[in-house]
């Protein structure tokens, strides 16, 4: 069965594109152990969300898109929690913060990943993987994909629709860069 960290690892592979990677390097970038990355990749291959092409493993873009758009919010649902200090996500984070008129107010605060280093107070939303805030600080493109996924998991209908369109555009872009068109 898939785990949330499998999607976390797959999204990093999407951002990495054709760049060569190793389990050890990916583990460092994501803040997980190499064995966790290996297990995630194995589950993604079994679920047909990734494909092995010769010696390379890459996301299977169409299947991944279908899962993110139609299954993610049911399998790895997210529900806003209590007020906390954290790192912006979903509609409050890039790229959606520029596309959606801010709905922040004292009655409707932003969604944040709980993080002691966070600079914003908002409603807690558990990320796909607990190390997401640290990894997102190191890779803005990865951060944006995670925020789009959170908007699908926890956003209102309009936010989900905008996030889905943006996610599809980005996956199409990444897939077009892929030499083998996984």
N, C-alpha and C positions, 0 to 999 in steps of 0.2 A: 504494500500500500504506500502511496505517496505521503510524504511529510512536507510541512511548510518549507523546511530548509531546502528541499529539492527544487522548489520554484526559485528560491533565493539563489541557489547555485546556477540554475539555468539562466536566470536573468543576467548574472555576471558573465556567463558564456556568451550571451547575446551581445553584450556590450564589448566583450573582448574581440568579437568578430573572428577574423582570420589569424589573429595574433597567436603564436604558439603558446601553450600553457602546460604546466605540470600540476599534478595534484598538490604538491608541496607549495608551489607558488600561489595557486588559487586559494589554498587554505590560509596562507598568510594574508592575502588580500581581503578575505572574507571573515577572518577571525575565528575559523573553525579548525578542526584537526584534519590532516590529510585523509584519515580513514573515514571521516564524516563526508568529505567531498567525494571520495571514491564510492561510498554507499549511495549518496545522492545521485551521482551520475549513473550508477547501476540501476537504480529505481527508475530514473528518467528514461533510460534505454528500454527497460521492460514495459514502461507505460507508453512507449512510442512518442515521447516528448523530446527525445534526442535520437540521433542516428550516428552510427559508426561508419565512417567512410575511409577505407584503407586504415591508416593508423590514427586518424583524427576522430574526435567525438565533437559533435556540434548540435545545437538545437535543431529540432525538426520544426521549422517556423510555423507552418500551417497548423500542425497539431497543437503546438504551444499556444498559438493565437486562439484557436477554438476553445481550448481549456481555460485560458485566462478570461475570455469574454463570456463563456457560457457556464463554466463549472466552478471557477475559483470562489465566487462569493457564497456558494453552497457548501463547498468542502472546507475552505479555510476562512470562514466568515469572521467578521470583526465587529465588535460592538464598542462604541466609545464608553470609557469608564469615568473615573473621577478626575477632578482638576489636579494637574501635576505640572511640574517643570519638564520641558522636553524639547524635542527636535521636530520642527514642522513636517507634516505629511499630508497626503491626500490633496484636497482642494486648496489648502493653505501653503503648499510647497510648489516649487517649480516642477513642471511648466504650467500647471493649472492656475497658480496664483495670478498669472498674467491673462488667462483666458476667461476666468470666472470672476465676476464682480464680487469683491470681498463681502462675505456674510458675517464677518467677525463682529461681535458686539459683546457687551457684558452678559447678554442672555444666550449668545450662541458663539462661544469661544472656538478657536481653531483646534484641529486634531493634531496631537503631538505623540511621537514615540517617547515614552518615559526615558529620561536621560539626565543624570545629575549634572552633566555639562551643558544641558540645554539652556537657551536664553529666553524661551517663551513659555508662558503658562497657557495651558489648554487642556482639553479633554484627552485623557490617555487612550491611545489606540495601540495595542500590542502589534509590533511589526511581525513579518513572516518569520524572522529569526532575531533573537535577542541582540546580536552583534550588528544589526543593520545600521544604527546611528553612526557607529565608528567607521564602518565600511563606506557608508554614504559620504562621510566627510572627506574621504580620500578619492572618491570618484563621482563627480557631478552627474555624469550620464547614467550611472548605475542608480544614484539617488533618485533621479527623475523617473526611471522605470519603476522603482519601488513605490514612489509616491503615486504614480498612475495606477499601479496594482492596488494600493490602499484605497484609492478613490473608487475602484470597482468593488472592492470588498466592503466598504463602509459608507460610500457616498449616497446621496439622494439620486433620484432618477436622472435629473439633468446633469449632475456631476458625473455619474457613471457613463452617460452617453458621450459626453465630451471626452472623458478619459479613454473610453473604448476607441473612439475615432483617432485620438492622438496615439494610443498604443498601437493600433493597426498601422498607422502611417510609419511609426518608428520601426516596427517589425518588418514592414515591407522594405524600408531603407536598409536595415541590417541584412536582410535576406538578399537584396540586390548586390550587396558588397561581397557576399559569399561566393567564392569561385565555383563551388560544387552545387549551389542551389539546393541545399538540404530542404 
